[in-house]
């Protein structure tokens, strides 16, 4: 019994240490996979300028980073590397968490582009992205940050307790992450679909154009309307989204990392959800951020036509390639700027 207990404790402690130091994909699977890939690519291209794009599924599907990278090669003096760090379900808080994780792990991009999802800047929008951070998917050092932004989420008072309980038996707390690596067919997909997202070596997940049908587009547009229209019609600026976006930009400024904001493409049907007052509030807020933090805005909302989308706001592969070519040309100018300069402010719409 003593040997059995000793082996049990050793296995638990060993896995806990391994997750903390070297196996982030067992704690937060999709983030860990992308981090591993980004580290491998930057290690193989040590002298390259590194551009990382943080965002949601919009970014994950829209940015063919390899295509954007080709545009940079002809426009930036030094070799350039572009990585798509878009994660389904992400928003301003997730972007902030991921940026802080990258910096804490020694990753220091030369340029960080941060997707702005306008509906999440509404004060009345539920902070649904905070449910991506249960105790078993965060590191201890992140708990104060999650607690701050998750104050409206249920069970937040139990976050520290649950973290310690999971830390005592990591083989149980991270069982799905372990199975995902060793025996993926044994992991229930319901609620964990994003864990199995397929992406290329640049982090891009393309949606084939043949996946779109009239029925899928209609159903997708109906879901987008149900998810966002009420917040964009009766828009009230504020809430955790605005605060997290501001903190993300403040972190870039503190670290002297160039930053830019991205308004991703939206079909005319999606843009119709915005009331005139909603867009005025959003535009004024973003202009304020550009002035305060001396950053650029890539406004790509009108870049693509309705036929380029699966559901009015997620791009299909042909549209993603064209978007990425244009995105690469726009961000090349930002990489040519010094690390932090008062001349960086601009709206790169054209």
PyMOL commands that set and color helices and strands:
alter all, ss='L'
color gray80, all
select helices_A, chain A and resi 2-21+24-27+29-44+57-62+65-73+92-104+118-121+128-132+135-137+140-149+156-168+170-173+175-182+184-186+193-196+209-211+214-233+240-254+268-271+276-293+306-308+317-335+342-344
alter helices_A, ss='H'
color red, helices_A
select strands_A, chain A and resi 49-55+80-86+111-115+258-263+296-299+346-347
alter strands_A, ss='S'
color yellow, strands_A
deselect
rebuild
show_as cartoon
